[in-house]
């Protein structure tokens, strides 16, 4: 099974990762291919026009690594070795796009768990993924 783990470094990501390793039998039957995805929001055009492309790419890489490095270490302790992907853009849309274009079987991500009304008012990333993604999504809250 090809599983996309969408992470943002929040406490909700930590809950999702704990759920993943605590429920290994659900995810570990046979060989699974895990991909760890984080999406860094794009800086405004005013900011990007004032710096070089190299500095901008370095910034995005550093921001991505701040999120993914601790997750990779945690998963390695549980014998899970994902491929890491960092993207830049709107998180909900990018997660849905990567899931669909990468032929994933499942997206796993944490959620704030505000409920339907809160998501409607706040416009969460999880709501956007659910709305745009054709791949099954497991939300852990």
N, CA, C and O atoms as a DFTB+ gen file, in Angstrom:
564 C
 N C O
     1  1       0.849      -1.177       0.000
     2  2       0.000       0.000       0.000
     3  2       0.892       1.236       0.000
     4  3       1.896       1.283       0.711
     5  1       0.531       2.219      -0.783
     6  2       1.266       3.472      -0.885
     7  2       0.547       4.515      -0.027
     8  3      -0.591       4.887      -0.309
     9  1       1.239       4.987       1.039
    10  2       0.623       5.855       2.042
    11  2       1.330       7.205       2.065
    12  3       2.553       7.282       2.179
    13  1       0.532       8.270       1.955
    14  2       1.043       9.628       2.050
    15  2       0.799      10.139       3.464
    16  3      -0.345      10.216       3.912
    17  1       1.866      10.487       4.160
    18  2       1.775      11.041       5.516
    19  2       1.980      12.552       5.406
    20  3       3.095      13.019       5.171
    21  1       0.899      13.310       5.579
    22  2       0.965      14.767       5.486
    23  2       1.253      15.329       6.870
    24  3       0.484      15.106       7.806
    25  1       2.360      16.058       7.004
    26  2       2.784      16.551       8.314
    27  2       3.048      18.044       8.276
    28  3       3.449      18.602       7.254
    29  1       2.809      18.688       9.441
    30  2       3.070      20.124       9.544
    31  2       3.822      20.504      10.815
    32  3       4.037      21.688      11.075
    33  1       4.218      19.527      11.596
    34  2       4.973      19.809      12.809
    35  2       4.133      20.182      14.011
    36  3       4.681      20.474      15.074
    37  1       2.827      20.181      13.871
    38  2       1.934      20.567      14.962
    39  2       1.710      19.399      15.925
    40  3       2.105      18.270      15.632
    41  1       1.081      19.665      17.068
    42  2       0.710      18.572      17.977
    43  2      -0.222      17.549      17.301
    44  3      -0.259      16.385      17.699
    45  1      -0.965      17.986      16.286
    46  2      -1.873      17.081      15.582
    47  2      -1.090      16.099      14.721
    48  3      -1.506      14.955      14.537
    49  1       0.038      16.546      14.197
    50  2       0.933      15.634      13.481
    51  2       1.474      14.594      14.441
    52  3       1.557      13.415      14.097
    53  1       1.843      15.014      15.636
    54  2       2.376      14.076      16.630
    55  2       1.331      13.034      17.004
    56  3       1.661      11.859      17.169
    57  1       0.083      13.445      17.139
    58  2      -0.987      12.486      17.437
    59  2      -1.161      11.496      16.294
    60  3      -1.359      10.303      16.523
    61  1      -1.086      11.990      15.071
    62  2      -1.220      11.125      13.902
    63  2      -0.097      10.108      13.856
    64  3      -0.337       8.934      13.573
    65  1       1.131      10.541      14.132
    66  2       2.269       9.628      14.116
    67  2       2.161       8.580      15.221
    68  3       2.485       7.411      15.012
    69  1       1.703       9.006      16.397
    70  2       1.495       8.054      17.495
    71  2       0.445       7.022      17.104
    72  3       0.607       5.834      17.382
    73  1      -0.619       7.466      16.468
    74  2      -1.668       6.554      15.998
    75  2      -1.101       5.572      14.981
    76  3      -1.407       4.381      15.018
    77  1      -0.282       6.076      14.084
    78  2       0.322       5.239      13.052
    79  2       1.137       4.102      13.662
    80  3       0.973       2.946      13.274
    81  1       2.011       4.420      14.608
    82  2       2.866       3.377      15.178
    83  2       2.114       2.489      16.173
    84  3       2.470       1.323      16.344
    85  1       1.083       3.023      16.829
    86  2       0.293       2.218      17.767
    87  2      -0.621       1.238      17.040
    88  3      -1.036       0.230      17.612
    89  1      -0.928       1.527      15.801
    90  2      -1.814       0.681      15.007
    91  2      -1.068       0.092      13.815
    92  3      -1.551       0.103      12.682
    93  1       0.106      -0.415      14.102
    94  2       0.986      -0.939      13.057
    95  2       0.316      -2.008      12.203
    96  3       0.549      -2.080      10.996
    97  1      -0.518      -2.839      12.829
    98  2      -1.152      -3.921      12.071
    99  2      -2.039      -3.377      10.952
   100  3      -2.206      -4.027       9.921
   101  1      -2.598      -2.205      11.149
   102  2      -3.450      -1.616      10.115
   103  2      -2.615      -1.097       8.944
   104  3      -3.071      -1.108       7.800
   105  1      -1.399      -0.644       9.228
   106  2      -0.564      -0.042       8.207
   107  2       0.587      -0.927       7.750
   108  3       1.173      -0.684       6.695
   109  1       0.913      -1.942       8.524
   110  2       2.121      -2.705       8.241
   111  2       1.876      -4.060       7.594
   112  3       2.813      -4.848       7.466
   113  1       0.668      -4.351       7.190
   114  2       0.429      -5.639       6.546
   115  2       1.069      -5.609       5.163
   116  3       0.722      -4.780       4.321
   117  1       1.993      -6.511       4.946
   118  2       2.715      -6.522       3.682
   119  2       3.715      -5.386       3.628
   120  3       4.111      -4.842       4.659
   121  1       4.113      -5.037       2.441
   122  2       5.081      -3.950       2.250
   123  2       4.345      -2.657       1.946
   124  3       3.558      -2.588       1.002
   125  1       4.603      -1.638       2.745
   126  2       4.011      -0.329       2.508
   127  2       5.086       0.642       2.063
   128  3       6.229       0.582       2.519
   129  1       4.710       1.516       1.187
   130  2       5.583       2.575       0.711
   131  2       5.085       3.871       1.331
   132  3       3.999       4.345       0.995
   133  1       5.872       4.448       2.234
   134  2       5.474       5.673       2.919
   135  2       6.185       6.876       2.309
   136  3       7.387       6.840       2.046
   137  1       5.429       7.926       2.094
   138  2       5.983       9.193       1.654
   139  2       5.548      10.252       2.658
   140  3       4.364      10.386       2.969
   141  1       6.513      10.990       3.151
   142  2       6.289      12.043       4.130
   143  2       6.237      13.367       3.374
   144  3       7.199      13.740       2.703
   145  1       5.124      14.069       3.482
   146  2       4.939      15.319       2.752
   147  2       4.703      16.475       3.708
   148  3       3.877      16.390       4.617
   149  1       5.437      17.555       3.491
   150  2       5.146      18.799       4.176
   151  2       5.047      19.889       3.124
   152  3       5.754      19.862       2.116
   153  1       4.162      20.849       3.367
   154  2       3.947      21.941       2.427
   155  2       4.235      23.255       3.146
   156  3       3.598      23.590       4.145
   157  1       5.200      23.983       2.620
   158  2       5.555      25.288       3.166
   159  2       4.755      26.346       2.405
   160  3       4.798      26.383       1.175
   161  1       4.025      27.207       3.121
   162  2       3.276      28.270       2.428
   163  2       4.221      29.177       1.644
   164  3       5.312      29.512       2.104
   165  1       3.784      29.560       0.469
   166  2       4.590      30.419      -0.386
   167  2       4.679      31.824       0.195
   168  3       3.683      32.380       0.659
   169  1       5.868      32.385       0.164
   170  2       6.057      33.764       0.619
   171  2       5.396      34.726      -0.366
   172  3       5.293      34.419      -1.553
   173  1       4.951      35.883       0.114
   174  2       4.348      36.876      -0.780
   175  2       5.332      37.334      -1.866
   176  3       6.545      37.326      -1.655
   177  1       4.811      37.722      -2.999
   178  2       5.651      38.164      -4.116
   179  2       6.571      39.316      -3.734
   180  3       7.700      39.392      -4.217
   181  1       6.095      40.218      -2.865
   182  2       6.948      41.336      -2.433
   183  2       8.206      40.832      -1.758
   184  3       9.285      41.391      -1.958
   185  1       8.081      39.778      -0.957
   186  2       9.251      39.229      -0.261
   187  2      10.156      38.467      -1.221
   188  3      11.379      38.591      -1.155
   189  1       9.561      37.684      -2.106
   190  2      10.382      36.870      -3.005
   191  2      11.117      37.711      -4.050
   192  3      12.186      37.323      -4.521
   193  1      10.554      38.845      -4.406
   194  2      11.229      39.703      -5.400
   195  2      12.441      40.416      -4.806
   196  3      13.300      40.896      -5.546
   197  1      12.517      40.488      -3.490
   198  2      13.609      41.201      -2.829
   199  2      14.813      40.307      -2.519
   200  3      15.854      40.800      -2.084
   201  1      14.676      39.002      -2.741
   202  2      15.777      38.085      -2.428
   203  2      16.096      37.214      -3.642
   204  3      15.285      37.070      -4.556
   205  1      17.284      36.644      -3.626
   206  2      17.686      35.804      -4.758
   207  2      16.949      34.468      -4.726
   208  3      16.428      34.051      -3.692
   209  1      16.921      33.816      -5.868
   210  2      16.264      32.520      -5.974
   211  2      16.943      31.493      -5.067
   212  3      16.269      30.659      -4.462
   213  1      18.267      31.550      -4.971
   214  2      19.014      30.616      -4.118
   215  2      18.629      30.776      -2.648
   216  3      18.435      29.789      -1.939
   217  1      18.518      32.031      -2.194
   218  2      18.134      32.302      -0.806
   219  2      16.706      31.811      -0.566
   220  3      16.412      31.231       0.479
   221  1      15.834      32.044      -1.524
   222  2      14.445      31.605      -1.398
   223  2      14.350      30.084      -1.316
   224  3      13.641      29.551      -0.461
   225  1      15.056      29.387      -2.195
   226  2      15.037      27.926      -2.177
   227  2      15.634      27.374      -0.885
   228  3      15.155      26.372      -0.353
   229  1      16.684      28.030      -0.382
   230  2      17.287      27.624       0.888
   231  2      16.296      27.808       2.038
   232  3      16.204      26.957       2.922
   233  1      15.563      28.906       2.024
   234  2      14.546      29.160       3.049
   235  2      13.496      28.048       3.044
   236  3      13.183      27.482       4.092
   237  1      12.952      27.736       1.864
   238  2      11.930      26.694       1.762
   239  2      12.478      25.340       2.220
   240  3      11.779      24.587       2.900
   241  1      13.711      25.030       1.854
   242  2      14.320      23.758       2.263
   243  2      14.497      23.688       3.780
   244  3      14.249      22.647       4.390
   245  1      14.920      24.782       4.378
   246  2      15.107      24.817       5.836
   247  2      13.772      24.696       6.570
   248  3      13.666      23.972       7.560
   249  1      12.761      25.402       6.086
   250  2      11.442      25.327       6.723
   251  2      10.872      23.906       6.625
   252  3      10.273      23.404       7.576
   253  1      11.057      23.283       5.497
   254  2      10.592      21.909       5.304
   255  2      11.328      20.952       6.237
   256  3      10.713      20.090       6.864
   257  1      12.647      21.109       6.324
   258  2      13.459      20.231       7.174
   259  2      13.107      20.378       8.652
   260  3      13.179      19.403       9.400
   261  1      12.725      21.586       9.086
   262  2      12.320      21.787      10.477
   263  2      11.150      20.877      10.838
   264  3      11.042      20.411      11.972
   265  1      10.287      20.632       9.874
   266  2       9.120      19.783      10.098
   267  2       9.468      18.308       9.902
   268  3       9.108      17.470      10.728
   269  1      10.157      17.993       8.827
   270  2      10.347      16.579       8.463
   271  2      11.460      15.871       9.225
   272  3      11.343      14.675       9.496
   273  1      12.528      16.563       9.577
   274  2      13.657      15.888      10.247
   275  2      13.245      15.173      11.534
   276  3      13.595      14.005      11.703
   277  1      12.512      15.828      12.456
   278  2      12.105      15.107      13.672
   279  2      11.158      13.931      13.372
   280  3      11.194      12.910      14.059
   281  1      10.322      14.082      12.351
   282  2       9.392      13.004      11.996
   283  2      10.157      11.804      11.453
   284  3       9.858      10.663      11.805
   285  1      11.133      12.057      10.605
   286  2      11.956      10.972      10.054
   287  2      12.667      10.225      11.181
   288  3      12.724       8.995      11.167
   289  1      13.202      10.949      12.144
   290  2      13.879      10.313      13.283
   291  2      12.907       9.466      14.098
   292  3      13.231       8.342      14.483
   293  1      11.722      10.002      14.360
   294  2      10.711       9.266      15.117
   295  2      10.309       7.993      14.384
   296  3      10.266       6.918      14.983
   297  1      10.017       8.107      13.110
   298  2       9.586       6.933      12.341
   299  2      10.697       5.898      12.228
   300  3      10.421       4.698      12.233
   301  1      11.938       6.336      12.127
   302  2      13.069       5.401      12.048
   303  2      13.163       4.547      13.309
   304  3      13.551       3.381      13.249
   305  1      12.804       5.138      14.458
   306  2      12.813       4.364      15.708
   307  2      11.781       3.242      15.671
   308  3      11.862       2.291      16.449
   309  1      10.812       3.354      14.768
   310  2       9.757       2.346      14.636
   311  2       9.882       1.584      13.322
   312  3       8.918       0.998      12.829
   313  1      11.095       1.607      12.767
   314  2      11.426       0.873      11.550
   315  2      10.550       1.268      10.357
   316  3      10.177       0.422       9.544
   317  1      10.230       2.545      10.264
   318  2       9.527       3.093       9.115
   319  2      10.467       4.119       8.488
   320  3      10.934       5.043       9.154
   321  1      10.732       3.942       7.205
   322  2      11.698       4.798       6.524
   323  2      11.050       5.418       5.282
   324  3      11.150       4.878       4.181
   325  1      10.385       6.562       5.480
   326  2       9.656       7.175       4.366
   327  2      10.571       7.943       3.419
   328  3      11.681       8.337       3.778
   329  1      10.086       8.139       2.227
   330  2      10.700       9.083       1.294
   331  2      10.134      10.448       1.677
   332  3       8.945      10.553       1.977
   333  1      10.950      11.481       1.673
   334  2      10.532      12.813       2.118
   335  2      10.336      13.727       0.908
   336  3      11.178      13.800       0.013
   337  1       9.198      14.418       0.913
   338  2       8.879      15.363      -0.157
   339  2       8.475      16.685       0.487
   340  3       7.628      16.719       1.380
   341  1       9.082      17.758       0.033
   342  2       8.712      19.093       0.471
   343  2       8.176      19.874      -0.716
   344  3       8.773      19.867      -1.793
   345  1       7.064      20.538      -0.521
   346  2       6.445      21.340      -1.576
   347  2       6.181      22.742      -1.051
   348  3       6.214      22.983       0.156
   349  1       5.922      23.652      -1.961
   350  2       5.612      25.032      -1.615
   351  2       4.258      25.379      -2.218
   352  3       4.012      25.122      -3.397
   353  1       3.380      25.963      -1.404
   354  2       2.079      26.368      -1.919
   355  2       1.006      26.328      -0.857
   356  3       1.285      26.468       0.334
   357  1      -0.230      26.135      -1.301
   358  2      -1.372      26.052      -0.401
   359  2      -1.493      24.613       0.087
   360  3      -1.745      23.716      -0.718
   361  1      -1.320      24.369       1.389
   362  2      -1.220      22.988       1.885
   363  2      -2.353      22.050       1.465
   364  3      -2.077      20.962       0.958
   365  1      -3.589      22.426       1.655
   366  2      -4.698      21.526       1.337
   367  2      -4.710      21.095      -0.113
   368  3      -4.860      19.910      -0.411
   369  1      -4.556      22.040      -1.007
   370  2      -4.566      21.737      -2.434
   371  2      -3.357      20.908      -2.844
   372  3      -3.479      19.977      -3.640
   373  1      -2.198      21.242      -2.304
   374  2      -0.976      20.507      -2.660
   375  2      -1.058      19.062      -2.165
   376  3      -0.677      18.142      -2.888
   377  1      -1.546      18.855      -0.947
   378  2      -1.677      17.490      -0.411
   379  2      -2.592      16.669      -1.313
   380  3      -2.256      15.541      -1.673
   381  1      -3.737      17.222      -1.677
   382  2      -4.680      16.507      -2.549
   383  2      -4.050      16.216      -3.906
   384  3      -4.212      15.122      -4.447
   385  1      -3.345      17.176      -4.448
   386  2      -2.715      17.012      -5.761
   387  2      -1.639      15.923      -5.726
   388  3      -1.604      15.062      -6.605
   389  1      -0.767      15.955      -4.722
   390  2       0.291      14.946      -4.606
   391  2      -0.318      13.558      -4.431
   392  3       0.155      12.592      -5.030
   393  1      -1.363      13.457      -3.616
   394  2      -2.011      12.162      -3.373
   395  2      -2.558      11.572      -4.663
   396  3      -2.402      10.379      -4.922
   397  1      -3.191      12.399      -5.462
   398  2      -3.807      11.922      -6.691
   399  2      -2.759      11.633      -7.763
   400  3      -2.803      10.583      -8.405
   401  1      -1.831      12.543      -7.958
   402  2      -0.824      12.364      -9.007
   403  2       0.158      11.248      -8.673
   404  3       0.733      10.634      -9.572
   405  1       0.351      10.984      -7.376
   406  2       1.288       9.944      -6.958
   407  2       0.664       8.566      -6.837
   408  3       1.328       7.617      -6.420
   409  1      -0.603       8.447      -7.198
   410  2      -1.309       7.157      -7.122
   411  2      -1.248       6.542      -5.724
   412  3      -1.002       5.345      -5.574
   413  1      -1.472       7.362      -4.715
   414  2      -1.478       6.867      -3.341
   415  2      -2.781       6.136      -3.053
   416  3      -3.820       6.417      -3.652
   417  1      -2.698       5.187      -2.117
   418  2      -3.877       4.442      -1.691
   419  2      -4.561       5.097      -0.493
   420  3      -5.755       4.901      -0.265
   421  1      -3.785       5.886       0.276
   422  2      -4.304       6.473       1.498
   423  2      -3.497       7.712       1.868
   424  3      -2.275       7.740       1.720
   425  1      -4.203       8.742       2.355
   426  2      -3.574       9.928       2.941
   427  2      -3.862       9.869       4.430
   428  3      -5.008       9.675       4.834
   429  1      -2.832      10.036       5.249
   430  2      -3.003      10.061       6.701
   431  2      -2.496      11.414       7.191
   432  3      -1.383      11.832       6.869
   433  1      -3.339      12.092       7.980
   434  2      -2.950      13.398       8.495
   435  2      -3.673      13.694       9.798
   436  3      -4.717      13.113      10.093
   437  1      -3.110      14.593      10.559
   438  2      -3.743      15.032      11.795
   439  2      -4.749      16.129      11.501
   440  3      -4.683      16.795      10.468
   441  1      -5.682      16.307      12.430
   442  2      -6.698      17.342      12.268
   443  2      -6.981      17.981      13.616
   444  3      -6.861      17.342      14.661
   445  1      -7.351      19.224      13.577
   446  2      -7.692      19.946      14.796
   447  2      -8.933      19.386      15.474
   448  3      -9.072      19.470      16.695
   449  1      -9.830      18.820      14.688
   450  2     -11.029      18.232      15.264
   451  2     -12.042      19.242      15.732
   452  3     -12.719      19.006      16.733
   453  1     -12.172      20.365      15.043
   454  2     -13.139      21.380      15.440
   455  2     -14.569      20.975      15.157
   456  3     -15.498      21.529      15.745
   457  1     -14.757      20.022      14.270
   458  2     -16.107      19.634      13.878
   459  2     -16.545      20.395      12.642
   460  3     -15.815      21.251      12.143
   461  1     -17.724      20.087      12.153
   462  2     -18.201      20.639      10.889
   463  2     -18.327      22.162      10.922
   464  3     -17.887      22.829       9.986
   465  1     -18.906      22.716      11.958
   466  2     -19.110      24.158      12.019
   467  2     -17.778      24.898      12.091
   468  3     -17.579      25.888      11.387
   469  1     -16.880      24.430      12.926
   470  2     -15.574      25.069      13.048
   471  2     -14.790      25.023      11.761
   472  3     -14.142      26.003      11.395
   473  1     -14.836      23.900      11.067
   474  2     -14.130      23.786       9.799
   475  2     -14.726      24.714       8.757
   476  3     -14.008      25.294       7.943
   477  1     -16.043      24.849       8.787
   478  2     -16.711      25.729       7.840
   479  2     -16.267      27.172       8.054
   480  3     -15.995      27.893       7.094
   481  1     -16.195      27.578       9.285
   482  2     -15.821      28.946       9.601
   483  2     -14.325      29.168       9.413
   484  3     -13.919      30.209       8.896
   485  1     -13.501      28.208       9.824
   486  2     -12.055      28.391       9.814
   487  2     -11.379      27.964       8.511
   488  3     -10.289      28.448       8.210
   489  1     -11.992      27.073       7.732
   490  2     -11.394      26.639       6.477
   491  2     -10.107      25.876       6.673
   492  3      -9.070      26.291       6.156
   493  1     -10.135      24.792       7.390
   494  2      -8.926      24.053       7.733
   495  2      -8.329      23.331       6.533
   496  3      -8.996      23.105       5.523
   497  1      -7.070      22.979       6.668
   498  2      -6.365      22.210       5.646
   499  2      -7.053      20.861       5.447
   500  3      -7.215      20.408       4.314
   501  1      -7.455      20.226       6.533
   502  2      -8.119      18.920       6.426
   503  2      -9.399      19.015       5.606
   504  3      -9.679      18.134       4.794
   505  1     -10.169      20.063       5.806
   506  2     -11.401      20.254       5.044
   507  2     -11.091      20.412       3.562
   508  3     -11.803      19.870       2.718
   509  1     -10.050      21.139       3.247
   510  2      -9.644      21.343       1.856
   511  2      -9.205      20.019       1.232
   512  3      -9.562      19.725       0.091
   513  1      -8.441      19.223       1.963
   514  2      -8.003      17.929       1.452
   515  2      -9.213      17.037       1.198
   516  3      -9.317      16.413       0.142
   517  1     -10.119      16.979       2.157
   518  2     -11.313      16.153       1.984
   519  2     -12.136      16.595       0.777
   520  3     -12.698      15.759       0.070
   521  1     -12.207      17.881       0.543
   522  2     -13.007      18.401      -0.566
   523  2     -12.369      18.129      -1.926
   524  3     -13.078      17.894      -2.904
   525  1     -11.047      18.160      -1.995
   526  2     -10.359      18.067      -3.280
   527  2      -9.770      16.700      -3.602
   528  3      -9.471      16.422      -4.763
   529  1      -9.601      15.854      -2.615
   530  2      -8.874      14.594      -2.807
   531  2      -9.804      13.441      -3.160
   532  3     -10.849      13.260      -2.535
   533  1      -9.418      12.671      -4.157
   534  2     -10.188      11.486      -4.525
   535  2      -9.632      10.233      -3.873
   536  3     -10.207       9.150      -3.984
   537  1      -8.507      10.392      -3.192
   538  2      -7.864       9.286      -2.467
   539  2      -8.472       9.223      -1.061
   540  3      -8.750      10.274      -0.484
   541  1      -8.688       8.035      -0.489
   542  2      -9.185       7.960       0.884
   543  2      -8.267       8.711       1.849
   544  3      -7.043       8.663       1.726
   545  1      -8.879       9.406       2.812
   546  2      -8.135      10.210       3.784
   547  2      -8.481       9.723       5.188
   548  3      -9.654       9.605       5.541
   549  1      -7.459       9.445       5.979
   550  2      -7.639       9.094       7.392
   551  2      -7.201      10.290       8.210
   552  3      -6.025      10.652       8.216
   553  1      -8.161      10.911       8.909
   554  2      -7.871      12.041       9.782
   555  2      -7.766      11.542      11.216
   556  3      -8.651      10.844      11.711
   557  1      -6.681      11.905      11.872
   558  2      -6.470      11.538      13.274
   559  2      -6.545      12.813      14.081
   560  3      -5.842      13.785      13.805
   561  1      -7.424      12.797      15.102
   562  2      -7.523      13.992      15.944
   563  2      -7.427      13.632      17.392
   564  3      -7.491      14.511      18.251
